[in-house]
Amino acid sequence: MLFGACYYPEHWVKERWETDARMMKEAGFNVVRMAEFAWIKMEPAEGEFDFEWLDEAIALFSAYGIRTILGTPTAGPPKWLLDKHPDIYQRDYQGHVRGFGTRRSYCSNNATYRDYTRAIVTEMAKRYGSHPDVIGWQIDNELGAIDTARCYCDSCKTAFVGWLKRKYATLDRLNEEWGTIFSSQLFTAWEQVHLPAYSVHQGHNPGLVLDFRRFSSDSVRGYQALQIGILREHCPPAQPITTNLMGSFNDLDYYDLSADLDLVSLDIYPIMKKVPEERAFRTGINHDAMRGLKGMNYWVLEHQSGTPCTNTFSPTPKPGELRRWTYQSVARGADAIVYFRWRTLTYALEEYWHGILQHHGKPGRKYREVRQVGEELARLAPLLADTTVRSKAAIVKCFHNEWAFEIQPHASGFVYKDHQADYYRYFHDRNIQVDVISPDSAGFDGYDLLIVPNLMMSKEATVRAIHDYVRAGGTVVMDFRAGAKEWNNRMLPEILPGPFAGLLGIEVDDYGIIEPEHPVGLAFAEAFGNAGLAGQAATWYDVIEPIGASTVVRFTNDYFAGCPAVTRNEYGAGRAYYIGTELDRSTLNALFDGISAEAGLKPVLPSLPQGVEAVRREGDGRREVIFVINHNECEVSFAIEDGCVDLLTGRTIRGVTSLAANGILALERSNESISQ
């Protein structure tokens, strides 16, 4: 278990470094992340490299048992470089130059910038590739952040046309796929292809816009691959390569980006989630999504440690909150916790972005809390080695469908990731472990329940995999707009749900939005219980005609009153559910209570109070640790039926126990004694 903080020796006088190293050692730190914004210190003038200060910092921390993860500094190109080559700057969709002043002020397709990137990364890799105290590499910093995933400069236009030629081969095929005959938009030469930039009508061709998003994501992946290639040439496998991803950030296809990395890393700031009662599950889904990118544990390379702020403050973590969020990270698969940041900077744009230490640099309550965590993790680390979270349910997240819904949201205010989070919340609130996985996963074997939200576009392999999964005995839940489009973002000319009609046993010919001013009611069919539960549909309705499927929930008013809102179809040895609307929370919970019971899913621990999270990390054989986390602002009580030991205190727990606000239990017992 790696435990430490982001440290910036270039921000502090050299005489301070040893004080910080000593305090870190006393807090149990064994790692720091450094250098990801220090290009100007490493190359103060073109071709003049200076690493002596970094050598000294790495050696000093090593003397205190603290090793280093180095960041390549390409998120912060120096001013001398941008002044010499201003074409490196990005352009926004109106053609404006996005100039100097913060960070990420570069276009990843700019050939000149790639040359300078190659030079600085090569110098770092040659110097530190065999360094015994450098244990890993972070590429760049938060790739695509601050609205930099998509650029509209000439370099990007040239690269986009090249990307399209490789994908479509001929202009005739591109025109056909995009349907450019509409409004006389047909291209007769490759040079005519434009970017979806500012125009009279901001609703550009959906195929063009989606392909530009795909191209932009591929461009960033290619820029990352450039750096990965250099590092792998000069660095041993003992220095894993990663980059810090951002949870629900969706401007890049994180499945593609992570495929080239040795491991995934996450930046997590729970208190920046605006609705307090939603912070636990919205942070949880980010952890589970990161674990799902490569199906393995991950690092947290920026973990909230103080008040996040550039100009307007977010809430300050209260006593006990940092420890609570840290253990949620560890529970859900983080094998490294690196807090951002060690000390709050006293100047510049992040002078209000607080770290473990306040501006004065003296140990305070946050330092004492982090030191407590360090002492605890030192005891837990051997028991957590080679353990991970294993789930019997999975939610499919598709970046391409998310982009398609951002381009055309269908209903005002509809957000794909919020819709996905509604399903996730059900499992989080009931402490049923659930993975977040790609639609391109190599089959869905091993899961008893698969939820596939808004799969409007799908590849043939995904369609086959879902059918095979259900035919073999799995349970799938799909919902509105499934099968509506081809992969190129044009409508599929078939009765909905297109390729999934036979699987779901339904047809949909009519559909529309539900206006908030005209609510639509829901009721369960008698055969499925929940009599008297009156629900409400939102956002969308499908007028479903069952072709073999049975009705689970029906609409109660409007012209489609009595029609199914939710159906269930037997298919092979499994079953397929379809939800033709957005369900209110009570109806969704009641529905999934039945589906989960039918699929044999059980919580990690039963009958926990609302707001208490339980997550199991398990390894081979009989080893496991169950983390119990109280997200409430008050003490709660609950029963632990089987005897177990709290690894944080050594206390044996059996029967009714209490857990304070922000309280944590780390329970150990054998797999044989746990109700599965």
NORDA-V381224 format. One record per backbone hydrogen bond with DSSP energy under -1.0 kcal/mol. NH is the residue of the N-H (numbers start at 1). CO is the residue of the C=O. E is the energy in kcal/mol with one decimal. If there is no record, write none. Layout:
NH & CO & E
NH & CO & E
This chain:
2 & 335 & -2.0
4 & 337 & -2.7
5 & 31 & -1.1
6 & 339 & -2.9
7 & 33 & -2.7
11 & 8 & -2.1
12 & 9 & -1.1
16 & 13 & -2.1
20 & 16 & -1.9
21 & 17 & -2.6
22 & 18 & -2.7
23 & 19 & -2.2
24 & 20 & -2.5
25 & 21 & -2.4
26 & 22 & -2.0
27 & 23 & -1.1
28 & 25 & -1.6
29 & 24 & -2.5
30 & 3 & -3.1
31 & 3 & -1.1
32 & 67 & -2.1
33 & 5 & -1.5
34 & 69 & -2.3
38 & 35 & -1.7
42 & 38 & -1.9
43 & 39 & -2.9
48 & 45 & -2.6
50 & 42 & -2.6
55 & 51 & -2.9
56 & 52 & -2.4
57 & 53 & -1.9
58 & 54 & -2.7
59 & 55 & -2.4
60 & 56 & -2.4
61 & 57 & -2.4
62 & 58 & -2.1
63 & 59 & -1.8
64 & 61 & -1.3
65 & 62 & -2.2
66 & 61 & -2.4
67 & 30 & -2.2
68 & 133 & -3.1
69 & 32 & -2.8
70 & 136 & -2.2
71 & 34 & -2.5
72 & 138 & -2.7
76 & 73 & -1.8
82 & 78 & -1.7
83 & 79 & -2.8
84 & 80 & -1.5
85 & 81 & -1.9
88 & 85 & -2.1
89 & 86 & -1.3
92 & 96 & -2.3
95 & 92 & -2.4
98 & 90 & -3.0
99 & 97 & -1.1
104 & 75 & -3.6
106 & 104 & -1.4
107 & 88 & -1.5
110 & 107 & -1.5
114 & 110 & -2.0
115 & 111 & -1.7
116 & 112 & -2.0
117 & 113 & -2.6
118 & 114 & -2.6
119 & 115 & -1.8
120 & 116 & -2.3
121 & 117 & -2.5
122 & 118 & -1.8
123 & 119 & -2.1
124 & 120 & -2.1
125 & 121 & -2.8
126 & 122 & -2.6
127 & 123 & -1.6
128 & 124 & -2.7
129 & 125 & -2.1
131 & 128 & -1.3
134 & 131 & -1.4
135 & 68 & -2.7
137 & 240 & -2.6
138 & 70 & -2.9
139 & 242 & -2.7
145 & 142 & -2.4
148 & 144 & -1.4
152 & 91 & -2.2
157 & 153 & -2.0
158 & 154 & -2.5
159 & 155 & -2.4
160 & 156 & -2.8
161 & 157 & -2.2
162 & 158 & -1.8
163 & 159 & -2.3
164 & 160 & -2.6
165 & 161 & -2.3
166 & 162 & -1.9
167 & 163 & -1.7
168 & 164 & -3.2
169 & 165 & -1.8
170 & 168 & -2.9
174 & 170 & -1.7
175 & 171 & -2.8
176 & 172 & -2.1
177 & 173 & -2.9
178 & 174 & -2.6
179 & 175 & -1.6
180 & 175 & -1.8
182 & 179 & -1.6
184 & 181 & -1.6
185 & 180 & -1.3
185 & 182 & -1.2
192 & 189 & -1.9
193 & 190 & -1.5
197 & 195 & -2.7
198 & 93 & -3.4
204 & 202 & -1.6
209 & 205 & -2.5
210 & 206 & -2.3
211 & 207 & -2.3
212 & 208 & -2.3
213 & 209 & -1.9
214 & 210 & -2.4
215 & 211 & -3.0
216 & 212 & -2.6
217 & 213 & -2.3
218 & 214 & -2.5
219 & 215 & -2.4
220 & 216 & -1.9
221 & 217 & -2.3
222 & 218 & -2.6
223 & 219 & -2.1
224 & 220 & -2.7
225 & 221 & -2.7
226 & 222 & -1.8
227 & 223 & -1.3
228 & 224 & -2.5
229 & 225 & -2.7
230 & 226 & -1.4
231 & 227 & -2.5
232 & 228 & -2.9
233 & 229 & -1.4
234 & 230 & -1.3
235 & 231 & -2.5
239 & 236 & -2.2
242 & 137 & -2.7
245 & 265 & -2.6
249 & 246 & -1.6
254 & 252 & -1.2
257 & 253 & -2.3
258 & 254 & -2.5
259 & 255 & -1.2
261 & 258 & -1.3
262 & 241 & -2.1
263 & 241 & -1.2
266 & 299 & -2.0
267 & 245 & -2.2
268 & 302 & -3.1
272 & 269 & -1.7
273 & 270 & -1.8
278 & 275 & -1.9
279 & 276 & -1.3
282 & 278 & -2.4
283 & 279 & -2.1
284 & 280 & -2.0
285 & 281 & -2.3
287 & 283 & -1.8
288 & 284 & -2.6
289 & 285 & -2.3
290 & 286 & -2.0
291 & 287 & -2.3
292 & 288 & -1.6
296 & 291 & -1.4
298 & 333 & -1.6
299 & 264 & -2.4
300 & 336 & -2.2
301 & 266 & -1.4
302 & 266 & -1.3
303 & 338 & -1.5
304 & 268 & -2.1
314 & 308 & -1.5
321 & 318 & -2.5
324 & 320 & -1.9
325 & 321 & -2.9
326 & 322 & -2.3
327 & 323 & -2.2
328 & 324 & -1.7
329 & 325 & -1.9
330 & 326 & -2.4
331 & 327 & -2.8
332 & 328 & -1.7
333 & 330 & -1.5
334 & 329 & -2.2
335 & 298 & -3.0
337 & 2 & -2.4
338 & 300 & -1.9
339 & 4 & -2.8
340 & 303 & -2.6
342 & 6 & -1.9
344 & 357 & -1.9
351 & 348 & -1.8
353 & 350 & -1.2
354 & 307 & -2.7
354 & 352 & -1.2
356 & 341 & -2.5
357 & 342 & -2.8
361 & 358 & -1.6
368 & 364 & -2.2
369 & 365 & -2.1
370 & 366 & -2.6
371 & 367 & -2.6
372 & 368 & -1.8
373 & 369 & -2.0
374 & 370 & -2.5
375 & 371 & -2.1
376 & 372 & -2.1
377 & 373 & -3.2
378 & 374 & -1.7
380 & 376 & -2.1
381 & 377 & -2.9
383 & 380 & -1.2
384 & 380 & -1.4
385 & 381 & -1.1
387 & 384 & -1.7
388 & 618 & -2.2
394 & 449 & -1.8
395 & 435 & -2.8
396 & 451 & -3.0
397 & 437 & -2.9
402 & 398 & -2.1
403 & 399 & -2.7
404 & 400 & -2.0
405 & 401 & -2.1
406 & 402 & -1.7
407 & 403 & -2.4
408 & 404 & -2.2
411 & 409 & -2.6
414 & 411 & -2.2
419 & 415 & -2.2
420 & 416 & -2.5
421 & 417 & -2.1
422 & 418 & -1.5
423 & 419 & -1.1
424 & 420 & -2.1
425 & 421 & -2.6
426 & 422 & -1.0
427 & 423 & -1.1
428 & 424 & -2.5
429 & 425 & -3.0
430 & 426 & -1.1
431 & 428 & -1.3
432 & 427 & -2.5
435 & 393 & -2.4
437 & 395 & -2.5
441 & 438 & -1.5
443 & 441 & -2.7
447 & 444 & -1.5
448 & 392 & -3.1
449 & 392 & -1.5
450 & 475 & -2.6
451 & 394 & -2.8
452 & 477 & -3.3
456 & 454 & -2.3
463 & 459 & -2.1
464 & 460 & -2.4
465 & 461 & -2.3
466 & 462 & -2.4
467 & 463 & -2.1
468 & 464 & -3.0
469 & 465 & -2.2
470 & 466 & -2.2
471 & 467 & -2.8
472 & 468 & -1.7
473 & 470 & -2.0
474 & 469 & -2.2
476 & 575 & -2.0
477 & 450 & -2.5
478 & 577 & -2.6
480 & 579 & -1.4
482 & 479 & -1.4
483 & 455 & -2.3
484 & 481 & -1.8
485 & 456 & -2.7
486 & 490 & -3.0
489 & 486 & -1.9
492 & 484 & -2.5
494 & 492 & -2.3
496 & 508 & -1.2
498 & 495 & -1.7
500 & 497 & -2.2
501 & 498 & -1.8
504 & 500 & -2.6
505 & 501 & -1.9
506 & 501 & -1.2
507 & 545 & -1.8
508 & 496 & -2.4
512 & 541 & -2.0
514 & 539 & -1.3
518 & 515 & -2.0
522 & 535 & -2.0
523 & 554 & -2.0
525 & 552 & -2.8
528 & 525 & -1.8
529 & 526 & -1.6
533 & 530 & -2.0
535 & 522 & -2.3
537 & 520 & -3.0
538 & 582 & -1.7
540 & 538 & -2.6
541 & 512 & -2.7
542 & 580 & -1.1
543 & 510 & -2.9
544 & 542 & -1.1
545 & 507 & -3.2
547 & 505 & -3.3
549 & 505 & -1.7
550 & 568 & -2.9
552 & 566 & -3.1
553 & 566 & -1.5
554 & 523 & -3.1
555 & 563 & -2.5
556 & 521 & -1.9
561 & 558 & -2.0
562 & 555 & -3.1
563 & 560 & -2.3
565 & 553 & -3.7
566 & 553 & -2.2
567 & 578 & -2.4
568 & 550 & -2.1
569 & 576 & -2.2
571 & 574 & -2.4
573 & 471 & -2.0
574 & 571 & -2.4
575 & 474 & -1.6
576 & 569 & -2.8
577 & 476 & -3.1
578 & 567 & -1.9
579 & 478 & -1.9
580 & 565 & -3.5
582 & 538 & -1.7
588 & 584 & -2.7
589 & 585 & -2.6
590 & 586 & -2.3
591 & 587 & -2.7
592 & 588 & -2.7
593 & 589 & -2.0
594 & 590 & -1.5
595 & 591 & -2.2
596 & 592 & -2.8
597 & 593 & -1.9
598 & 594 & -2.3
599 & 595 & -1.9
601 & 596 & -2.6
604 & 431 & -3.0
612 & 609 & -1.6
613 & 629 & -2.9
615 & 627 & -2.1
617 & 625 & -2.8
618 & 388 & -3.1
619 & 623 & -2.2
625 & 617 & -2.7
626 & 667 & -2.8
627 & 615 & -3.0
628 & 665 & -2.5
629 & 613 & -3.0
630 & 663 & -2.5
631 & 611 & -2.7
636 & 659 & -2.3
638 & 657 & -2.3
640 & 655 & -2.3
644 & 653 & -1.8
645 & 668 & -1.5
646 & 651 & -3.0
647 & 666 & -3.6
650 & 646 & -3.3
653 & 644 & -3.3
655 & 640 & -3.0
657 & 638 & -3.3
659 & 636 & -2.7
662 & 630 & -1.2
663 & 660 & -2.5
665 & 628 & -2.3
667 & 626 & -3.3
668 & 645 & -1.9
673 & 670 & -1.4
674 & 671 & -1.5
